[in-house]
Amino acid sequence: MKQLLFFTAICFASISNATIWNVGPSQTYTVPSQVRLLVQDGDTIRIDGGVYANDVAKWVKRI
């Protein structure tokens, strides 16, 4: 039981450090490539629907 509680606490601790990045024409970051170097493992990137012409981003983190 103690192991289960410890595992659950570790999972919640890693989730609480995650950041949600919003990308879109009306957001702080207007193209996906602007957050490419800012994201960390476990972060979430929300990209508004639209056409992001001439913008390429390669994700190397586990998001």
C-alpha positions as CSV (number, residue, x, y, z in Angstrom):
1,M,0.0,0.0,0.0
2,K,2.8,2.4,0.8
3,Q,4.4,1.7,-2.6
4,L,1.2,2.6,-4.3
5,L,0.9,5.9,-2.4
6,F,4.5,6.7,-3.2
7,F,4.0,6.0,-6.9
8,T,0.8,8.1,-7.0
9,A,2.6,11.0,-5.2
10,I,5.5,10.9,-7.7
11,C,3.0,10.9,-10.7
12,F,1.1,13.9,-9.3
13,A,4.4,15.8,-8.6
14,S,5.6,15.4,-12.2
15,I,2.2,16.4,-13.6
16,S,2.1,19.5,-11.4
17,N,5.3,20.8,-13.0
18,A,4.0,20.5,-16.5
19,T,3.2,23.7,-18.5
20,I,0.4,24.2,-21.0
21,W,1.6,26.2,-24.0
22,N,-1.1,27.9,-26.1
23,V,-0.2,28.7,-29.8
24,G,-2.4,30.7,-32.2
25,P,-3.0,34.0,-33.9
26,S,-4.5,35.5,-30.7
27,Q,-2.1,33.8,-28.2
28,T,1.2,34.9,-26.8
29,Y,3.0,32.5,-29.2
30,T,1.6,32.9,-32.7
31,V,3.4,30.0,-34.5
32,P,4.4,26.6,-33.2
33,S,8.1,27.1,-33.7
34,Q,8.1,29.8,-31.1
35,V,7.6,27.3,-28.3
36,R,9.8,24.6,-29.7
37,L,12.8,25.4,-27.5
38,L,10.7,26.3,-24.4
39,V,8.9,23.0,-23.9
40,Q,10.0,20.4,-21.4
41,D,9.1,16.7,-21.0
42,G,5.5,16.3,-20.0
43,D,4.3,19.8,-21.2
44,T,1.2,20.2,-23.3
45,I,1.0,22.3,-26.4
46,R,-2.4,23.5,-27.6
47,I,-2.3,24.8,-31.2
48,D,-5.3,26.7,-32.5
49,G,-6.6,25.5,-35.8
50,G,-5.3,27.5,-38.8
51,V,-2.7,27.7,-41.5
52,Y,0.9,28.3,-40.2
53,A,2.6,28.9,-43.6
54,N,6.3,28.4,-43.7
55,D,6.5,27.4,-40.1
56,V,8.2,24.1,-39.3
57,A,8.8,22.7,-35.8
58,K,10.4,19.4,-34.8
59,W,9.6,18.2,-31.3
60,V,12.4,16.4,-29.6
61,K,10.9,16.3,-26.1
62,R,8.4,13.8,-24.8
63,I,5.3,16.0,-24.7
